[in-house]
């Protein structure tokens, strides 16, 4: 998995724009949460969605950015959480043990 570190509002704006060309996936991860660690490991062991960009947000370091993402894409903040962004909108979000690459791939097309 080639994560793109997400650490600025400018990147969120780019994700919104780039989602018009290819799916953008945001994984919001808490380094202090074992469930979040398991979800991250499960994603990293899976084959990534071809053509999609995968972003990694460290919630501990960037909590305010996580809140901004929740507001931008009209989702309730959770941790861990995955969002699939297409055409400028969040078309799918899931959290905790519900996070898996098969569901992400289904929603990314």
C-alpha positions in Angstrom: 0.0 0.0 0.0 1.4 3.4 -1.0 -0.2 5.8 1.5 -0.2 9.5 0.7 0.2 11.3 4.0 -2.7 13.7 4.5 -1.8 16.7 6.6 -3.3 19.9 5.1 -6.6 21.5 4.1 -5.1 22.1 0.7 -4.8 18.4 0.2 -8.5 18.0 1.1 -9.3 20.5 -1.6 -7.2 18.6 -4.1 -8.8 15.3 -3.1 -12.2 16.8 -3.9 -11.0 18.0 -7.3 -9.1 14.8 -8.2 -12.1 12.7 -7.2 -13.7 13.8 -10.5 -11.0 11.8 -12.4 -10.3 8.9 -10.0 -11.5 7.6 -6.7 -9.9 9.1 -3.6 -9.8 7.0 -0.4 -9.1 8.6 3.0 -8.2 6.4 6.0 -8.5 8.2 9.3 -6.3 6.4 11.8 -5.7 6.7 15.5 -2.2 5.5 16.5 -3.6 5.0 20.1 -6.4 2.6 19.1 -5.8 -1.1 18.6 -9.0 -1.4 16.5 -7.6 1.3 14.2 -4.3 -0.6 14.0 -6.2 -3.8 13.0 -8.2 -2.0 10.3 -5.0 -0.4 8.9 -3.2 -3.8 8.8 -6.2 -5.4 7.1 -6.1 -2.7 4.4 -2.4 -3.1 4.0 -2.7 -6.9 3.5 -5.3 -6.4 0.7 -4.8 -5.6 -2.9 -5.5 -1.8 -3.3 -8.2 -0.7 -5.7 -6.6 -0.1 -9.1 -6.5 3.6 -10.1 -7.5 4.9 -6.7 -5.4 7.2 -4.5 -5.1 6.2 -0.8 -4.6 8.9 1.8 -3.6 8.3 5.4 -4.6 10.8 8.2 -3.0 10.5 11.6 -5.8 11.6 13.8 -3.6 12.2 16.8 -1.4 14.7 15.0 -4.2 16.3 12.8 -7.5 16.2 14.8 -8.6 19.6 13.5 -8.1 18.4 9.9 -10.1 15.3 10.6 -12.9 17.5 11.8 -12.6 19.6 8.6 -12.9 16.4 6.5 -16.0 15.4 8.4 -17.5 18.8 7.7 -16.4 19.0 4.1 -17.8 15.6 3.2 -20.8 15.7 5.5 -19.9 12.6 7.5 -19.9 12.0 11.2 -16.3 11.7 12.6 -15.3 8.2 13.7 -12.0 6.5 14.3 -10.9 4.5 12.5 -12.8 5.5 9.5 -12.5 5.2 5.7 -14.1 7.5 3.2 -14.5 6.9 -0.6 -14.6 10.2 -2.5 -16.0 10.3 -6.0 -17.1 13.4 -8.0 -16.4 15.7 -5.1 -18.6 13.8 -2.6 -18.2 11.1 -0.1 -20.1 8.2 -1.5 -19.2 5.7 1.2 -17.9 5.8 4.7 -17.3 3.0 7.2 -15.7 2.6 10.5 -14.1 0.1 12.9 -14.4 -3.6 12.0 -16.6 -2.7 9.0 -13.5 -1.4 7.1 -12.4 -3.8 4.3 -11.0 -3.5 0.9 -13.7 -5.5 -0.9 -16.4 -2.9 0.2 -14.1 0.0 -0.7 -13.5 -1.5 -4.1 -17.2 -1.9 -4.7 -17.9 1.7 -3.8 -14.9 3.1 -5.7 -16.2 2.1 -9.2 
